[in-house]
Amino acid sequence: MNDLAKQYLEEIGRQFRGHKRMGENAMAQLRDEDFFVTLDPESNSVAILVKHLAGNMRSRFTDFLTSDGEKPDRFRDREFEITPSTTRADVMKWWEDGWAIVLNTIESLQPEDVMRTVTIRGEPHTVLQAINRQIAHYAQHTGQIVFLAKHLRSGEWKTLSIPRGKSEEYKTAPPKPYKPQA
């Protein structure tokens, strides 16, 4: 069981790092002003998505094993508000700070922790369930960030995966991963 739990923790760390990298590669293609664009009044901007993710990450993964994943000092509704003074640098700091908490927590877990019980909003979860809940949540919002970035950059978008019409080429010579230009 410990071998499986160890492999799970390694794989979930790889998955989290992959979502982080995908979001970063999408955001690297955006102009500063693109971070704050909403497609309609009910939509979220990249900045709002990142602020929400960071708030969730801090709440869920701070004192992960010992306190409820919904911290009393989290004000979720405020995560969906951006002030005019918010900058791209602010957004990227939220992103880095949130991911640092997640990845440090995942790296600190031991195989014997995987079946321990933690709570989120008072509801018991095994560590495995709580982590799976969060990876699904983060994947959803990372996908929204990628969608928005691709929409906003349109013809200037550089794909983060196999380009359209290039699948057969990929089978014979996989391309090097996308590296955003500085």
Secondary structure, DSSP 8 states (H G I E B T S, - for coil): -HHHHHHHHHHHHHHHHHHHHHHHHHHTTS-GGGGG--SSTT---HHHHHHHHHHHHHHHHTTTTTS-SS-TT--GGGGG---TT--HHHHHHHHHHHHHHHHHHHHH--GGGTTSEEEETTEEEEHHHHHHHHHHHHHHHHHHHHHHHHHHHGGG---SS--TT-HHHHHHS---------
